[in-house]
Structures are given as C-alpha cells and as structure tokens.
Amino acid sequence: MIARTLETPIHGRFLHEDRGGERLLVGFHGYAETAEANLAQLEKIRGIERWSVAAVQALHPFYTGLGSVVANWMTTLDRELAIADNVEYVRRVVASLPVPRTLVFLGFSQGVAMAVRAAARSAPAAGLILLGGDIPPDITDDGAVVLPRTLLGRGTLDPWYDEEKFKKDLSYLERTTRVTPCVFDGEHEWTDEFREAVATFLEAL
C-alpha cells in the first residue's frame, strides 16, 4: 500500500467586525474552540472599539462529547502539508479584508503556532500577541524568520505551557525581536490582567 496526498479546495470560516481599515487584530483560537469563543475574548480588550477584529476558525471541525462543533488547527499527520495549507488560508483571510495600516496577530493555546506562522509567513505585521502556547520548531529553526514586536503571556499555574517552555520562547524572542513578557496569576486561560497587558501593547503600536 502507498499513502498518497491530494490537494483539494476547502472552505474556511472567520468572523469579522469592521470598524474601519486603519487597525486590524486577527485572532486564532485554541484547541477545541471556535471563532466565536475567540472573538468573545478579543471584544473584552480595553480599547478594542478602535480596532477591526477578525477571528479565524481552524479548518478541521469535530464534535465534542456533548455534540458541540469545535475545531482543531492540525495534528501530527501530514504536518508539513497542514502548515502550508493553514498559512495559505490565513494569507487569503487577510487579503480578503481592507488593507490595514497596523496589523496584529494574536494566538491562544494551539492558536499561538498559527499566529506566529501568520506573522512570519503570510502578511507583514506590526505586532504579535501570544498566550499559553509555544512557538513551533518550523519557526525557531528557521534563521530567516523575522517577527514583529511581541507580547508573550503565561499563567503561573498553566500545566500545558509551563515555565520551561515559556523561558525557552522568551529567550528565542529576546534574540530575534522586541518582546514584552506577561506572567500573571492564572491557569491556561484569558484573564483581565492579560487583557490589560494586550490593551497596553496595542496602544504602544
């Protein structure tokens, strides 16, 4: 038996709140979440009314045990092909929107990897916001990658994005760009403290 792959068209969905074309924040949700869940968190950020917002949903939906539809960015199966598909998907999402003067990508949990790849490979960005997820090796091992100014967040009790992973990512970002760390009391979650750090970060841009 020979395993083969075949390229085929696929439709992705994203939510867009248009508040003018000057500033655009593009968010990527975590594992087993939705664009709606991500947008709800983005809309709680102080000052977000001055930004257009897009929440991108992963291309691979599935059912939870309770029957809700959620989504996943990728698995280890055909990982390189999935990365290429996702990068192109995000490029098309951004290209479909009014061209902003200031573009920022934000990722939570599994969405962190997508936010980093988007900033590195799909569209030039002024800022990058990462919460509760590690930077993938296809980025850290690529010496040609240039990342924008970055906010890196972690909850002190986060069992998934632990202190070791945080310090590794912080060290990488300190070598390659300007980075602002944000360590807050919390678990694998959004908190008011982190949202305030996001608001301050966006204001500085």
C-alpha positions, 0 to 999 in steps of 0.5 A: 500500500502507498499513502498518497496526498491530494490537494483539494479546495476547502472552505474556511470560516472567520468572523469579522467586525469592521470598524474601519481599515486603519487597525486590524487584530486577527485572532486564532483560537485554541484547541477545541474552540471556535471563532466565536469563543475567540472573538468573545475574548478579543471584544473584552480588550480595553480599547478594542472599539478602535480596532477591526477584529477578525477571528479565524476558525481552524479548518478541521471541525469535530464534535465534542462529547456533548455534540458541540462543533469545535475545531482543531488547527492540525495534528501530527499527520501530514504536518508539513502539508497542514502548515502550508495549507493553514498559512495559505488560508490565513494569507487569503483571510487577510487579503480578503479584508481592507488593507490595514495600516497596523496589523496584529496577530494574536494566538491562544493555546494551539492558536499561538503556532498559527499566529506566529506562522501568520506573522512570519509567513503570510502578511507583514505585521506590526505586532504579535500577541501570544498566550499559553502556547509555544512557538513551533520548531518550523519557526525557531529553526528557521534563521530567516524568520523575522517577527514583529514586536511581541507580547508573550503571556503565561499563567503561573499555574498553566500545566500545558505551557509551563515555565520551561517552555515559556523561558525557552520562547522568551529567550528565542524572542529576546534574540530575534525581536522586541518582546514584552513578557506577561506572567500573571496569576492564572491557569491556561486561560484569558484573564483581565490582567492579560487583557490589560497587558494586550490593551497596553501593547496595542496602544504602544503600536 
